[in-house]
Amino acid sequence: MPRHGAPSLPVERARRRAPDVRRARRRLAVGLLGAGALAATLLTAVVTPAAPPPPDRGPGATSSDVAQLSRD
């Protein structure tokens, strides 16, 4: 008969370790999520889109904040 306080089966030992494994997985997931968000933010700030300039403006021209009237 097993002594009190000592796990009698390997399953009981695995149950004790399960919260530690879950905690480690959660920390890893949070770390990867944070690293991905940081990488996405940096890429958005650094990389300029390769979209062509609008057809009604020359390259390098600044755009206006005022809406233009349609001449239809």
N, C-alpha and C positions, 0 to 999 in steps of 0.2 A: 504494500500500500504506500502511495507517495506521501512524503512529508508535507505538512501545511506550508503554503507559500511557495512551494516549488512547482513549476509547471510540470504536469504529468505527460503531456503530449506535445509534439512539435506544433500542432495546430494552435495551441494556446500561446506558444512563443510567437507564432506568426501573427496572431491577433494583437499582441503587444506591439509588434513592429509596424503594423499597418498604419496607425496614425502618423508615425514618423515618415513613412514612405509617402503618404498622402500629402503631408505638409511639405516635403521636399519637392514633390511634383507641382504643388500649387506655387511654391516659390519660383521654381523654374519657369512655369507658365507666365507668372507675373513679370519675371525678368525678361523673358522673350517678348512679351507683349510691349513692355516699356521700351526695349531696344528697337523693336519694329516701328513703334510710334515715333521715336526719336529719329530713326533713319528716314522715315517718310517725311518728317518735318524738315530735316536738313536737305533732302533731295528736292523738296518743293521750293525751298528758299534759294538753293544754289543753281539748280538746272533751269535754264530758260527754255521755254517751249519752242519747237521748231516750226511753228505755224507761219505761213506766209503773211506778209502785210496785207491789210484790207485793200481791195482793188481801187477804192476811191482815195487812197493816201499813198504817198511815196514812201519808200523805205526810210525809216528813221524819223518820220514825222510824228509829232505828238498828237494824241487824240484829244478831242474836246470832251468836256463833261456835259455840254448842252446837246440835247437831242436835235437832230437836223430835220427840217421839214421834207416831206416826200413831195417830189415834183410830178406825181402821176396825174 
